Each structure stands twice: as structure tokens, then as C-alpha cells.
Amino acid sequence: KKDNRVALNFLGRMYKDGVGVKQDNNKAFNLFNRAAHLGDLSAQFNLGNMYFNGEGTPLDYEKAAYWYNKAIINGKDGDAAKILAGMYYEGRGVEKNINKSIELLQIAADQGDQEAAQNIEIIKRECGC
């Protein structure tokens, strides 16, 4: 079906990775974009990555942050939370906010991400918070 968000995202991954088709970041971006707007959680994360890395679209940290946040709101995506936490920690595409960074890392840590848990402790030691 033309608007099957899961199929659009899957096809986007195929184009992104060059699996069964010629690798094409522009096609991948367009497919992720369609699926993300249809509400596919994985596509929202993938679209955030495309903006974050400037693949198939110009690099845009603000748009990356928007789509990572959508993936977090819609499905508590731990990977998106960890990346967005780093963006808040560095002030990349968003206003620097250490507390928000810790809050987002906690989402990833709650899902078993040990690196996120360690980063929380490091940040707390650094800022004394």
C-alpha cells in the first residue's frame, strides 16, 4: 500500500544501507520522511539520524532534535534519547541544558543502556548536581 508507514520505513532502510537496491541517501531520506509523518517511530528516529548526519538532506541539528524528540514522545526510544541527551549536553541544535540531558539519559538507562547510566554519573560528578 502506498501509505504503509512500516513498509516505507523498511524500504528507506534498504536504500540507506544499499540492501537489494543501489544505495541512495536521497531516496532513503524521502521514504523516512513520509513514514515519519505517518507516525512510524523507527522512521522518526531514522529521519533524525539523516538530519543529524546530513545524509540525503543538509545537516540540520534543530530538525534532528525535533525528530529524535518525536521518537521519544511516541515510544520512549532509548537510542533517540541518548543522542538527544548529547545534543542538550553540548547545546547542538538545542539550548544547552544539563538537566534535560540527564533526564534523557535516564530514559536510555531505564532500558538497560549501561553507557547512558555511566554518563549520568559522569555528568553529575562534573556539575555537582
C-alpha positions as CSV (number, residue, x, y, z in Angstrom):
1,K,0.0,0.0,0.0
2,K,1.2,3.5,-0.9
3,D,1.0,4.9,2.6
4,N,2.1,1.9,4.7
5,R,4.4,3.6,7.2
6,V,6.2,0.3,8.2
7,A,6.8,-0.6,4.5
8,L,8.0,2.9,3.7
9,N,10.5,2.8,6.6
10,F,11.7,-0.7,5.7
11,L,12.3,0.4,2.1
12,G,14.1,3.5,3.4
13,R,16.4,1.2,5.4
14,M,17.1,-0.7,2.2
15,Y,18.0,2.4,0.3
16,K,20.1,3.8,3.2
17,D,22.1,0.5,3.5
18,G,22.1,-0.5,-0.2
19,V,20.4,-3.8,0.5
20,G,18.8,-5.2,-2.7
21,V,18.9,-1.8,-4.2
22,K,21.5,0.8,-5.1
23,Q,22.4,2.8,-2.0
24,D,20.7,6.2,-2.2
25,N,20.5,8.5,0.8
26,N,18.1,10.9,-1.0
27,K,15.6,8.1,-1.6
28,A,16.1,6.9,1.9
29,F,15.5,10.4,3.3
30,N,12.3,10.8,1.3
31,L,11.0,7.4,2.4
32,F,11.8,8.0,6.1
33,N,10.2,11.4,5.9
34,R,7.0,10.0,4.5
35,A,6.9,7.2,7.1
36,A,7.8,9.6,10.0
37,H,5.0,12.0,9.1
38,L,2.7,8.9,9.1
39,G,3.8,8.3,12.7
40,D,6.3,5.4,12.3
41,L,8.5,5.5,15.4
42,S,11.5,3.9,13.8
43,A,11.3,6.2,10.8
44,Q,11.2,9.2,13.2
45,F,14.5,8.0,14.6
46,N,15.9,7.3,11.2
47,L,14.9,10.7,9.9
48,G,16.6,12.3,13.0
49,N,19.7,10.4,12.0
50,M,19.6,11.7,8.4
51,Y,19.3,15.3,9.6
52,F,22.0,14.8,12.3
53,N,24.5,13.3,9.8
54,G,23.4,15.4,6.8
55,E,22.6,12.3,4.7
56,G,20.2,12.9,1.9
57,T,19.5,16.3,3.2
58,P,21.6,19.2,4.5
59,L,22.8,18.8,8.1
60,D,20.3,20.3,10.5
61,Y,20.6,19.7,14.2
62,E,17.4,21.5,15.0
63,K,15.4,19.2,12.8
64,A,17.3,16.2,14.1
65,A,16.4,17.2,17.6
66,Y,12.7,17.6,16.6
67,W,12.6,14.1,15.1
68,Y,14.5,12.4,18.0
69,N,12.1,14.1,20.4
70,K,9.1,12.8,18.4
71,A,10.6,9.2,18.7
72,I,11.0,9.7,22.4
73,I,7.5,11.1,22.9
74,N,5.8,8.4,20.8
75,G,7.7,5.4,22.0
76,K,10.4,6.2,24.7
77,D,13.1,5.4,22.1
78,G,16.2,4.9,24.2
79,D,18.6,5.4,21.2
80,A,16.9,8.7,20.3
81,A,17.0,9.8,24.0
82,K,20.7,9.1,24.2
83,I,21.6,11.1,21.1
84,L,19.3,13.9,22.1
85,A,20.9,13.9,25.6
86,G,24.2,14.5,23.9
87,M,22.8,17.4,21.9
88,Y,21.4,19.0,25.1
89,Y,24.7,18.4,26.9
90,E,26.6,20.2,24.0
91,G,24.0,22.7,23.0
92,R,23.9,21.3,19.5
93,G,20.7,22.3,17.7
94,V,19.0,23.0,21.1
95,E,19.8,25.2,24.0
96,K,22.4,23.7,26.3
97,N,20.6,22.1,29.3
98,I,22.4,19.7,31.6
99,N,19.3,18.7,33.5
100,K,17.4,17.8,30.3
101,S,20.5,15.8,29.2
102,I,20.4,13.8,32.4
103,E,16.6,13.3,32.1
104,L,17.0,11.9,28.6
105,L,19.9,9.7,29.5
106,Q,17.7,8.3,32.3
107,I,15.2,7.1,29.6
108,A,18.0,5.1,27.9
109,A,19.4,3.9,31.2
110,D,16.0,2.7,32.3
111,Q,16.0,0.5,29.1
112,G,19.3,-1.1,30.2
113,D,21.8,1.1,28.4
114,Q,24.8,0.9,30.7
115,E,26.7,3.6,28.8
116,A,23.8,6.1,29.5
117,A,23.8,5.2,33.1
118,Q,27.6,5.8,33.3
119,N,27.2,9.1,31.5
120,I,24.6,10.2,34.1
121,E,27.1,9.6,36.9
122,I,29.9,11.4,35.0
123,I,27.8,14.4,34.3
124,K,26.6,14.6,37.9
125,R,30.2,14.5,39.1
126,E,31.2,17.2,36.7
127,C,28.4,19.6,37.5
128,G,28.0,18.6,41.2
129,C,24.2,18.2,40.7
